[in-house]
Amino acid sequence: VLLSSNGRKILREKPQITSDLIKHRTFLSGTLGAEYQNFLIRHNVSPDCRSPSKSDCFRDDEIRYLVERYRQIHDFSHVLCGRGITVPDEIALKVFEASQFATPISALAAGAMVIRCPPSQWKPIPSLLIHHWNLGKVIPFVLTIPFEDKLETPLAQL
């Protein structure tokens, strides 16, 4: 995060993703803002619906904020990756995160989620894993994307 000017700006300003970000706004079709709004409506979720994080266990303020930011941008990651909220979609997202963050916890979470996945949904998983691993390597590091400033940007440009 510190290697990116956007990441340093995010750490300095500590923006918060809440429903106020998109409330009463209209975005052009195909923009990040429009796709994000559509995702939230389609899946009946809100940036405000997440349970409080346990980030208070971290002593470092920057780490605490990054843990919170990671949770807040989760739905933007769904939009960037073109995934819904099914178990295979969440597995694909965890693989994307493992590729981006290079942490074993995301890979372990993806593996654990496969166990929860109904066998009837297993067929697309191998191709999803490969695709989202590769996607994680070409999309800019999500913690350094200033989503708040990119809502008017066409999704294809991100």
N, C-alpha and C positions, 0 to 999 in steps of 0.2 A: 504494500500500500504506500509506503514511504518513497518508493522508487518512481511513483507517478505524481505529476503535478495535480491531477484530479484527486488522487488518493490523499495527498497532503492537504488539499483544500477541504475535502470531506472531513478529515480528522480535525482540522482547525475549526470548521463551522458546525460540525456535528448535526447535520440536518436530520429531521425525523420524518418518516413516511407515515402519514395518517390519512384518514379519509378527507381531511381538509385540502389535501394536495389536488384532488380532482373534483371536489364538490362544486356543483353548479358550473362546471366547465364543459365546453363542447370542443371536441378535437376532430380534425380532418380524418377521414377514413384512412387506415393504413399507418397512422402514426402510433408511436409508442403509447401515448395517452389514450387514444381510442381503443387500441388492443388491450391495454391494461383495464380500462373501464369495462369493456366487453367480457374479459376474463372474470372480473369480480362479479358482474351481474350474472353471467352464465353459471357460475359455480356458487352463487349466493354466499360470497365471502367478503370481508372488509379488511382493510389494513389495520383496523382497530380491534379485530376479533381474536387476535393471538393472546394466549395466556402470558402473563408476565414471565420474562426470562429469569434464569437463575444466574445472570451475569454478575450479580453482586458478590459472587464468590471469587471474582478476580480483583486483585489489589490495584492493578494498573488501569488507570482511567481510559487509556486508548484501547486496551484489550477489551475492557468492559463495553465500550461503545461499539467496537467492531463486532462483538458477539450480538449485540442488539441490532446493529445494522444488517448483519447477516440474516437475522430472522425477519427484519422488516422488508428486505428486498426479495424474499423467497418467491412471492407471486410475480415479481418482475422476471425472475429466472424462468418461471413457467412460460411467460409470454415470449421471452427471447428464444426459448427452446421449442416453442410451439406445442407444449404439452398441457394436458388437462390435469385432472386430479385422481385418476384411477391409480390402482396399485402399480401397474406397469409404468404409468407416467411418472409416479414418484420415484420408482426405481431408476428410470432413465435420468431423472433430475439429480439423484444422489450420485450417479456415475459422472454426470456433468460436473458436479461439485468436486468429486474426487479428482477429476482431471484438472480442474482449476486450482483447487486448494492444496493438492498433493498431500492430503492427510488420510490416514488409514480409517478414521472414523466414518467418513462418507462411504468408503468402499464396504466397510463392515455393515453399515446401515443398509446399503443396497442389498447385500447378501442376506441380511436378516429379513428384509422385506420380501425377497423371493419366496421365503418360507410361508409368508402370509398370503402370497398371491395364489388365487385359485388356479388349479392346473389348466382349466379352460382358457386362461389368459397367458399361459407361458409361451406360446408360439412366437409372438413378436419380440420377446425379451432379448434374445441374442443379437438381433440386428439393432435394437434400440441401444443396447450397451455399447456396441462399436460406434454407432453414429454419435451418441452423446459424449463418449470419451473424446472423439475427434472434434466435436463441436466445442468442447471445453478448451481445446487447444487453439481455436481460431477466434473465439469471441473474447474481447478484452476482459480482463479480470473483473468480475462483477462488483467486487467491493470498491473498485475505483471508478465505476460508472456513476456520474452524477444524474441519476434518474430524474430527480426533481427538475433539472435543467433540460432534459431531453424529451419531454412529453410531446412536443410539437414535431419531433424528428421522425421521419418515416422509418418504420421498423427495419426495412431493408438496408438502411444506412448504418444501423448499429451492428 
